[in-house]
Amino acid sequence: MKTHPTKPNPHMEDLANLIKGLLEQSAFFSDKQDEYEIVKSKLIYLWNEHLKGKVIILPEATIGSGLAKLEQKSPKINELIGRFYASANNN
């Protein structure tokens, strides 16, 4: 199948909409206990690496502030990440 580069491909738009719908439904955290514990353990790991002298670079926009919408979908995980950022900024 050929498409002209300047014409939108309706099949690609359908695929993009399908992926977007899937992402909105299930691809992100939801404050389940196992998800919370995994994020917590990874943040502890990063903090320990920092204490060993490793440089940890965090995105300026807080992790989860984009498509993940942690503030609305996972307030507990969002708070955990927020505390991590606050600690990192104080160090």
N, C-alpha and C positions, 0 to 999 in steps of 0.2 A: 504494500500500500504506500502511495506517495502522498505527501501533503506539501502544500506550498508554505514556505516559512512565514509568510505574512498573514495567512489565514488561520484562525483558531481551529484546532482539531476537537470536535465535540466528544470524541472518545476519551481524549486526555482530560477534558473538563469533567466528564463523568467519573473518571478514575480519581481525579483530584478531590471531587466532592465526596466520593466514597471513602477515601483515606481520611479526609477531614472529619467525616462522621464517625469513623472508627476511633480516631484519636480523641474526639470529644467524649466518646462513651467509655472507653476502657483502658486507654494507654497510659493513664496517669495515676498517681497515688490517690488514695481515698481514706487515709487515716486508719486502715486496718492495722491491727497490732503488729503483725509480721512486717508490714511495710515500714511502720514507725521504727521498729527495732533495727531493721536493716539500715535505714537512713542514719539512725543514731550511732550504730557501730561504725559506719563509714566516716561520719563526722569526727568521732573519737579517734579513728585511725589518722585522719588528716591532722587533727590537733596534736597528736603524739609525734607525727612526722615534723610538724612545725617546731615542737619543743626540742627535737633532735637537731634543729638548725636548718631543716629543709625549707625552701621558699615555696609557699603555697600561693598561687595566684587565683583569686576569685573574680568572677565576672562582676562588673560594677552594678549591673541590674541583678538583684538578689536571685539566686537559684530558685526557680519555680514561679517567677513573676511574669513569665510570658505565657505560652500556650498551656502550660500545666495549671495555671490559675490556682496555685496552692492556697492562696488566701481564702478562696471560696470553697474549694473542693477538699482541702486537707488542712484545716486550721491548726491541728496539732503538729503536723510535720512542718508547716510554715513557721510556727512559733519556734520549733527546734532549730530550724535553719536561721531564723532571725537572731536567736541567742548566739549561735555560732558566729554569725557575722558581727554582732556586737562585741563579742570577745576578741575576734580577730582584729577589729578596728581599734581596740584598746591596747593591743600589743604591739 
